[in-house]
Amino acid sequence: MTSAANLSHPRLTVSPPLWIDLVIVGAATICALVAWLTTRLSGVDLTVQVGGGLQHVTGLSVAITAIVASALGLVTLRIMERLMQRPLKWWTILVVAVTLVSAMGPLGATNLAAMGALIGLHAVVAAVVLVAAWRSHRAWTPKARAQ
């Protein structure tokens, strides 16, 4: 017997095609690289103190980090879609928490401008993935597909 709560928030039985997640990962990476390039062109030196030394934040490190973070976030969502009744609610809470924790890394920046820019890079990736994943989830829920 199904309840009204189950009908209003059905589990996703058909995952969105893989290409949708790849587009989301690509969009998050491109947006992060554009933000990084804009920051670099404005003269901000993106350097972070790590241990006893300094580490420069390069375009390659931004791209790799954006790819890994967004892919892990989407894999987590796709798993939660299969296991939970309200995956978007819990996944959004998880994404916000992980973003806040990851934003602690830029606190080791060598100057205030670099700190702000690096926190902004984290926020850009999180925002792109959140918005795009919400849209892809909504488009593939049985309720939305029936319309």
C-alpha positions as CSV (number, residue, x, y, z in Angstrom):
1,M,0.0,0.0,0.0
2,T,1.5,3.4,-1.0
3,S,0.9,6.5,1.0
4,A,0.4,10.0,-0.3
5,A,3.9,11.0,0.9
6,N,5.4,8.3,-1.4
7,L,3.4,9.5,-4.4
8,S,4.4,13.1,-4.0
9,H,8.1,12.3,-3.8
10,P,8.8,9.2,-5.8
11,R,12.2,7.6,-6.0
12,L,13.9,8.1,-9.3
13,T,13.8,4.7,-11.1
14,V,15.4,5.9,-14.3
15,S,18.6,7.8,-14.0
16,P,19.3,10.8,-16.2
17,P,21.6,9.8,-19.1
18,L,25.3,9.9,-18.4
19,W,25.8,12.8,-20.9
20,I,23.7,15.1,-18.7
21,D,26.1,14.5,-15.7
22,L,29.1,15.0,-18.0
23,V,27.7,18.3,-19.2
24,I,27.2,19.4,-15.6
25,V,30.8,18.5,-14.7
26,G,32.0,20.3,-17.8
27,A,29.9,23.4,-17.1
28,A,31.2,23.6,-13.5
29,T,34.8,23.2,-14.7
30,I,34.5,25.9,-17.4
31,C,32.8,28.3,-14.9
32,A,35.6,27.7,-12.4
33,L,38.3,28.2,-15.0
34,V,36.6,31.5,-16.2
35,A,36.5,32.7,-12.6
36,W,40.1,31.7,-12.0
37,L,41.2,33.4,-15.2
38,T,39.3,36.6,-14.3
39,T,41.0,36.6,-10.9
40,R,44.4,36.1,-12.4
41,L,43.8,38.8,-15.0
42,S,42.8,41.2,-12.3
43,G,46.2,40.8,-10.7
44,V,45.3,38.6,-7.7
45,D,48.1,36.2,-6.8
46,L,46.4,33.0,-5.8
47,T,48.8,31.5,-3.3
48,V,48.0,29.4,-0.3
49,Q,50.2,28.5,2.6
50,V,50.5,24.7,2.9
51,G,52.6,23.4,5.7
52,G,55.8,25.4,5.7
53,G,55.7,26.4,2.0
54,L,53.6,28.2,-0.5
55,Q,51.4,26.6,-3.2
56,H,50.3,28.5,-6.3
57,V,46.8,27.8,-7.5
58,T,47.0,27.0,-11.2
59,G,44.4,26.5,-13.9
60,L,45.1,22.8,-13.9
61,S,44.6,22.4,-10.2
62,V,41.3,24.4,-10.5
63,A,40.1,22.2,-13.4
64,I,41.0,18.9,-11.7
65,T,39.4,20.0,-8.4
66,A,36.2,21.1,-10.1
67,I,36.0,17.9,-12.1
68,V,36.5,15.6,-9.1
69,A,34.2,17.6,-6.7
70,S,31.4,17.9,-9.2
71,A,31.6,14.3,-10.3
72,L,31.6,13.0,-6.7
73,G,28.7,15.3,-5.9
74,L,26.7,14.0,-8.9
75,V,27.5,10.3,-8.1
76,T,26.3,10.9,-4.6
77,L,23.1,12.4,-5.9
78,R,22.4,9.5,-8.3
79,I,22.9,7.0,-5.5
80,M,20.7,9.0,-3.1
81,E,18.0,9.1,-5.9
82,R,17.9,5.4,-5.9
83,L,17.8,5.0,-2.1
84,M,15.8,7.9,-0.7
85,Q,12.4,9.5,-0.9
86,R,13.6,13.1,-0.9
87,P,17.1,13.0,-2.2
88,L,17.4,16.6,-3.3
89,K,16.7,18.0,0.1
90,W,19.4,15.8,1.8
91,W,21.8,16.1,-1.1
92,T,21.5,19.9,-1.0
93,I,22.3,20.0,2.7
94,L,25.3,17.7,2.1
95,V,26.6,19.9,-0.8
96,V,26.3,23.1,1.3
97,A,28.1,21.4,4.3
98,V,30.9,20.0,2.1
99,T,31.3,23.4,0.4
100,L,31.6,25.2,3.7
101,V,34.2,22.6,4.9
102,S,36.1,22.9,1.7
103,A,36.1,26.7,1.9
104,M,38.3,26.4,5.0
105,G,41.2,25.6,2.7
106,P,41.4,29.1,1.3
107,L,41.7,30.5,4.8
108,G,45.4,29.8,4.4
109,A,45.6,32.2,1.5
110,T,48.5,34.7,1.6
111,N,46.3,37.7,1.2
112,L,42.7,38.7,1.6
113,A,42.0,39.1,-2.1
114,A,43.3,35.6,-2.7
115,M,41.1,34.2,0.1
116,G,38.0,35.8,-1.3
117,A,38.8,34.7,-4.8
118,L,39.4,31.1,-3.7
119,I,36.2,31.0,-1.6
120,G,34.5,32.3,-4.7
121,L,35.8,29.5,-6.8
122,H,34.4,27.0,-4.4
123,A,31.0,28.8,-4.5
124,V,31.0,28.9,-8.3
125,V,31.4,25.1,-8.6
126,A,28.9,24.4,-5.9
127,A,26.3,26.8,-7.4
128,V,26.6,25.4,-10.9
129,V,26.4,21.8,-9.8
130,L,23.4,22.5,-7.4
131,V,21.4,24.3,-10.0
132,A,22.1,21.9,-12.8
133,A,21.6,18.8,-10.7
134,W,18.2,20.1,-9.4
135,R,17.1,20.7,-13.0
136,S,18.2,17.3,-14.2
137,H,16.6,15.6,-11.2
138,R,13.3,17.4,-11.7
139,A,13.3,16.6,-15.4
140,W,13.8,12.9,-14.8
141,T,11.4,12.2,-11.9
142,P,8.4,10.1,-13.0
143,K,6.0,12.9,-12.0
144,A,7.7,15.5,-14.2
145,R,8.1,13.0,-17.1
146,A,4.3,12.2,-17.0
147,Q,3.4,15.8,-17.8
